[in-house]
Amino acid sequence: MKKSDPKKVADRLRESMLPTGSQVRQMGLAFAIPGMMLAGPLVGYGLGWLVDEYLGAPGWVRPIGLLLGFVAGIRETVLALKKLTAEQEKKSDE
């Protein structure tokens, strides 16, 4: 049986444990999803409030802005998940 150099074994282990660039990118994208889900409704409500306050629009503008914000947040989340899934499938095909 052939003895392995402990330093080479340690280097291989270290390299296999470190995330690659694509893994870091995927983790960043996954961690951004809650922010997208929170930011959409907040921005939508804020824009509805601005329109309501400064343009004197009726009171239903805020809930409509909130609803549009939810839709935008969900849309961005779905697009991010599709991108994440496509990258994982591409990686598994290689």
C-alpha positions in Angstrom: 0.0 0.0 0.0 1.3 3.4 -1.0 1.7 6.1 1.6 0.2 9.5 0.8 1.9 12.7 1.8 -0.1 14.2 4.7 0.4 17.7 3.3 -1.1 16.7 -0.1 -4.0 15.0 1.6 -4.7 18.1 3.7 -4.5 20.3 0.6 -7.0 18.1 -1.3 -9.3 18.1 1.7 -9.1 21.9 2.1 -9.8 22.4 -1.7 -12.8 20.0 -1.6 -14.3 21.8 1.5 -14.0 25.4 0.1 -17.0 26.6 -1.9 -16.4 27.3 -5.5 -17.3 30.6 -7.1 -20.6 29.2 -8.5 -21.5 27.8 -5.1 -20.9 31.2 -3.4 -23.0 32.9 -6.1 -25.8 30.4 -5.6 -25.7 31.0 -1.8 -25.9 34.7 -2.4 -28.8 34.3 -4.6 -30.6 32.1 -2.1 -30.0 34.5 0.7 -31.3 37.4 -1.4 -34.8 35.8 -1.8 -36.1 36.9 1.6 -35.0 40.5 0.9 -36.8 40.4 -2.4 -40.0 39.2 -0.7 -39.8 41.9 1.9 -38.6 44.8 -0.3 -41.4 44.4 -2.9 -44.4 45.1 -0.6 -42.5 47.8 1.3 -41.6 49.7 -1.9 -45.1 49.2 -3.3 -46.8 50.5 -0.2 -44.3 53.4 0.0 -45.1 54.4 -3.6 -48.8 54.1 -2.9 -48.4 56.3 0.1 -46.5 58.9 -1.9 -49.1 59.0 -4.6 -51.8 59.2 -2.0 -50.1 62.0 0.0 -48.8 64.2 -2.7 -51.2 63.8 -5.5 -54.3 63.5 -3.4 -55.3 60.2 -4.9 -58.1 58.2 -3.2 -57.4 55.9 -0.3 -57.3 52.7 -2.3 -54.0 53.5 -3.9 -51.9 52.2 -0.9 -53.5 48.7 -0.9 -53.1 48.6 -4.7 -49.4 49.5 -4.3 -49.0 46.9 -1.6 -50.6 44.3 -3.8 -48.4 45.2 -6.8 -45.4 45.1 -4.5 -46.3 41.5 -3.4 -46.7 40.5 -7.1 -43.3 42.1 -7.9 -41.6 40.3 -5.0 -43.1 37.0 -5.9 -42.1 37.5 -9.6 -38.5 38.3 -8.7 -38.3 35.3 -6.4 -39.6 33.0 -9.0 -37.1 34.3 -11.5 -34.2 33.9 -9.0 -35.3 30.4 -8.2 -35.4 29.5 -11.9 -31.9 30.9 -12.3 -30.7 29.0 -9.3 -32.3 25.7 -10.6 -30.9 26.2 -14.1 -27.4 26.7 -12.7 -27.7 23.5 -10.6 -28.9 21.5 -13.6 -26.1 22.8 -15.7 -23.6 21.9 -13.1 -25.1 18.4 -12.7 -25.0 17.8 -16.5 -21.2 18.5 -16.5 
